[in-house]
Amino acid sequence: MALALAVVVLIGGLAALPFLASQPRPAPDVVMTSIGGEATALSSLRGQPVLVSFWSTSCATCLTEMPALVALHQRYAPQGLRTYAVAMSHDRLETVTSFARRRGLPFEVVLDDTGAVARSFNDTQVTPTKFLIDGSGKIVRVYAGFTDFADLQRRIEGALGG
């Protein structure tokens, strides 16, 4: 009986994910510090769309998607998109820094060494997970797991007003 109830709750929760992922809600006011030492308060970026992408150097999907994330950033950064790639707390600074340098990542790379950034974003633990934040500071879309980059691109264009 308890197992059946747990299955129903799990299925209902999974069915609600697309709906919940598309409901705008305020982004957390968190400070992210890049591996280069630059601290940025998310609230200071109001007026421009922001993409916060949680990833890990041990996540095969994250590494596979990284070139698409780079291309997306390069296409929309000149129009105002800010991109933050947040490495999870289990990653080591040396590994993240080496990866970012080897790949020439053009956006801000953050090591969430205490897990505070992930906790502020609904205790994110799944990688990759991306949060698209519009210019008013609202999370307008969450992508967990493989990213639908065509959908993300359309939403970024909408957030940029074009």
N, C-alpha and C positions, 0 to 999 in steps of 0.2 A: 504494500500500500504506500509506504513512504517512498519507495523507489519510483513508483508510478507518478506520484506527486512531484518528485524531483525532476523527472523526465518532462512532465507537462510544463513546469516552471522554466526549465532550460530551453525547451522548444519555444515557449512564448517569449522568453528573453531574446533568443536569437532572431525570432521573427520581428521583434521590435527594433533591432539594431539599425536597419536602414532608416527608420522613422526618427529614432533618437539621434542618429548621426547627421541628420539634415535639419534639425531644429536649432536655429541660432541661439546662442547663449554667450554671456560675457566671457572673454578670455581671462585667465588669471593674471594678476599683476605680479609677475615674477621677474627677477633679474637673472639674465643669462650671461655667463662670462665665457668668452671665446678662449680657445687654446692659446691665443696670442695675448690674452689678459684684458681684452676690452669688455667691460661690463655694459650691458644694455637692459634697461627696464622695458619690458614689453609695452607698458603704457606709453612710453615715449615715442612709440612708432605709430600712434594714432594718425589717421589720415592716409595711410598707405596699407595695402594688403601685405600680410605676413604669412609665410608658410613655415611651420615648425614641424620638422621631421625627426622622429625618434628612430634611432638605428643602432646597430652594434657591429663591430668588426667581425663578430662570429656568426652573424646572420646572413645566410646565403642569399635570401631574397633581397635584403638591404643592399648587398654588394652588387647583385644583378641589376637592381633598379638605379644605382648611383649614376650611371651615365645619363639616364633619362632625366633624373633630378637636376644634374648639371646643365643639360640642354634646356630644360624648362627655366631654370634660373637665368641662364645666359640670354634667353629670348625675352624674358619679362622684367629683369632687373633694370634695364634702361627706362622702363615705363613706371618703375616705382616698387616692384615686388621686392620684399626683403625675405631672405631664406636663411633659416637656422637649422643646421643638422646637429641634433642633440644625441651624443653618444651616451649610452646607458652607463649606470654606475659600476657595472662589473668590468667595463673596459679599462685598460690602463692608459694613462696619458701618453706614454711613449708609443704605444701601438696606434692610438688615434692620430697623434701628431704625424707619425711616419706615413700612415695611410693617406692623410689629407695632403701631405707634401708630395708623395709619389703620384697621386691622382690629380694634383693641381686643383683641388676643390676651390671654386671661385666664391663660395658663400661662407658665412660665419659657421665655424665648427665649434661646438660646445661640448665639454666633457662634464656630464652631470654626476660628478664624483660622489656627492652626498645623496643623490636621488631626489633632491628637493624639486627640481624642475618637473620630473616625471610625476611626482606626487601631486603637484599643483595642476597638472593636466589629467585629472581623473585617475590618478595613480597608474599611469600608463606602464604596462609591463610587456606588451606584445610589440615586437618589431617586425617589419616597419609599421609605424603608425604616424600618420600625418594629420596636422590640424591646419586648416585654412582659415585665417582670421581676416575679416574685412576691415576697411578703413575706419569703421566706427568701433572697432575693438571687440567684435562679436565673432565667435567661432561659427562659421557657416557650413563647414563640412569636415567630417572626420573619415579618414581612410585607414582601416586596419588590415594588415596583411598586404597581399598584392594590390598595388595602386592602379586604379583606372585612370591612366594619365590623360586620356582624351577628355574624360569628365572633369578632371582637375584643371586642365588647360581651359576648358569652357568657363569654369567657375572663376578662374584667375582673370580671364578676360572680362567677365562680368564685374568683378571687384575693381578692376582698373577702369571701368566705365567704357569699355569698347569691346 
